Amino acid sequence: MIEEMQRLLGAETPLCRLARCSVDLSDPTARAALLDKIAGNSTKTLVITEGLLVYLDENVVRDLANDLMRQQSIRWWIFDLASPGLLQLMSTSMGTHLTNAAMKFAPANGVAFFESLGWRAPEIQSFFRAAARLRRLPLFLRPFALFPDPNPRHPGNARWSAVVRLAKNQ
C-alpha cells in the first residue's frame, strides 16, 4: 500500500514533514523502534493508520494505542473505525476475497474503546454522513440520511463506520 501511495502521490509536495513507514505493528519490538524514531524527530506528530486497524487483533490495537499514548511528541491519531455490524457484513459479502486478509477489529464499544485508554475523540466523521453531505450517496440510500447516526460509543449491530481523530488529554 505504501508503494502504491507513493506512486500516486509522489509528485505532490507535502506541507509538513511526511514519513510513510512500512512496519509490522503486531511486532512489539518493530513497533517500539518505529515510534522511538518518530518521537525523536518531531515535537507535534499526527499518526494516520488508514485502512489498517480492522485487520489487527484487539490486543494489538490496544497495545498500539497505549504505545502511541506514551510517546510525548505524538499528539493526534487518525484512523477509520467500523462497527461489528459492518464488519460482519463486509466479511460475508467479500467472502473469499479476504482469505489472506481477515478483518478482525470492530469494537462493540466503538470510540469508547480508545477513550478507555486515555484518548479523547474531538472529531468523529461518519462515512455515510460525509457521503450524504458530498452528494455521493446512491439515490436509493439518500432517504436513510434523514435518520440519526448510531452512537459512536455503542454502535451495536448498526452498519456504521467513521474516520476518527483522537487527541491526547493535555
C-alpha positions in Angstrom: 0.0 0.0 0.0 2.8 2.4 0.8 4.4 1.8 -2.6 1.0 2.5 -4.2 0.5 5.7 -2.3 4.0 6.8 -3.2 3.3 6.1 -6.8 0.1 8.1 -6.8 1.2 11.0 -4.6 4.9 11.0 -5.2 4.8 14.2 -7.3 2.8 16.1 -4.6 4.7 18.3 -2.2 3.5 17.9 1.4 3.1 20.9 3.6 4.6 19.2 6.6 7.4 16.6 7.1 5.9 13.3 5.8 7.1 9.8 6.6 5.5 6.7 5.2 6.6 3.7 7.2 6.2 0.0 6.4 6.4 -2.0 9.7 4.6 -4.9 11.2 2.7 -3.2 14.0 1.9 -6.5 15.6 5.6 -6.9 16.4 6.2 -5.0 19.7 9.9 -4.6 19.0 9.4 -3.3 15.5 6.6 -1.0 16.7 8.7 0.4 19.5 11.6 1.1 17.2 9.4 2.9 14.7 7.7 5.0 17.4 11.1 5.9 19.1 12.3 7.0 15.6 9.2 9.1 15.0 9.3 10.6 18.5 12.9 11.5 18.3 12.4 13.6 15.1 9.4 15.7 16.0 7.5 17.6 18.6 4.0 17.5 17.2 3.2 14.3 15.4 0.0 13.2 13.7 -0.2 9.4 13.1 -2.5 8.2 10.4 -3.3 4.4 10.2 -5.8 4.5 7.4 -7.3 1.1 6.4 -5.2 -0.8 9.0 -6.8 -1.3 12.3 -9.6 -3.5 11.0 -7.0 -6.2 10.1 -5.4 -6.3 13.6 -6.3 -8.2 16.7 -7.9 -6.3 19.5 -4.9 -6.8 21.7 -2.6 -5.4 19.0 -4.8 -2.3 18.6 -4.8 -1.8 22.4 -1.0 -2.1 22.6 -0.6 0.3 19.6 -3.0 2.8 21.3 -1.0 2.6 24.5 2.3 2.9 22.8 1.2 6.0 20.9 -0.1 7.4 24.1 3.3 7.0 25.8 5.1 8.9 23.1 5.1 12.6 24.1 5.5 14.0 20.6 2.5 12.1 19.2 -0.4 14.4 19.7 -3.1 13.1 17.4 -4.1 9.8 15.7 -6.5 9.4 12.7 -7.9 6.1 11.6 -11.1 4.6 10.2 -13.3 2.5 12.5 -16.0 0.0 11.7 -18.9 -1.3 13.8 -19.3 -5.0 14.5 -22.4 -5.0 12.2 -20.5 -3.5 9.3 -17.5 -5.9 9.9 -19.9 -8.8 9.7 -21.5 -7.5 6.5 -18.1 -6.9 4.9 -16.8 -10.3 5.9 -19.8 -12.2 4.5 -20.1 -10.1 1.3 -16.4 -10.2 0.4 -16.1 -13.9 1.3 -13.1 -15.5 -0.5 -11.5 -12.1 -1.3 -10.5 -11.8 2.4 -8.9 -15.3 2.8 -5.4 -13.8 3.2 -6.6 -10.6 5.0 -9.2 -11.4 7.6 -10.9 -8.4 9.1 -10.9 -8.7 12.9 -11.2 -5.4 14.8 -14.5 -3.7 15.2 -15.0 -3.0 18.9 -18.6 -3.2 20.3 -17.9 0.0 22.3 -16.7 1.9 19.2 -14.8 5.0 20.0 -15.1 4.3 23.8 -12.5 1.5 23.3 -9.9 4.3 22.7 -11.3 6.7 25.3 -11.0 4.0 28.0 -7.2 4.0 27.1 -6.9 7.7 27.8 -7.6 9.2 24.4 -10.3 11.7 23.6 -12.2 11.9 20.3 -12.8 15.5 19.4 -13.8 14.5 15.8 -15.8 11.6 14.5 -16.9 11.8 10.9 -19.4 9.1 9.7 -18.6 7.9 6.2 -22.3 7.7 5.4 -22.9 11.2 6.7 -19.9 12.5 4.7 -21.1 10.8 1.5 -24.6 12.4 2.0 -23.0 15.8 2.5 -20.9 15.4 -0.6 -23.8 14.1 -2.6 -22.1 10.8 -3.2 -24.9 8.5 -2.0 -26.8 6.4 -4.5 -30.3 7.6 -4.9 -31.9 4.7 -3.0 -29.7 5.4 0.1 -30.5 9.1 0.3 -33.6 8.8 2.5 -31.6 7.0 5.1 -29.5 10.1 5.6 -32.6 11.6 7.3 -32.1 9.1 10.2 -29.6 9.8 13.0 -26.3 8.1 13.2 -25.8 5.4 15.8 -24.0 6.2 18.9 -20.2 6.0 18.0 -19.5 4.8 21.6 -22.0 2.0 21.2 -22.8 1.3 17.6 -24.2 -2.1 18.2 -25.2 -4.0 15.1 -25.6 -0.9 13.1 -23.7 -0.8 9.8 -21.6 2.2 10.7 -18.1 3.4 10.0 -16.3 6.6 10.5 -13.0 8.5 10.4 -11.9 9.2 14.0 -9.4 11.8 15.1 -8.1 11.1 18.6 -6.1 13.6 20.7 -4.3 13.3 24.0 -5.8 14.9 27.0 -3.3 17.7 27.5 
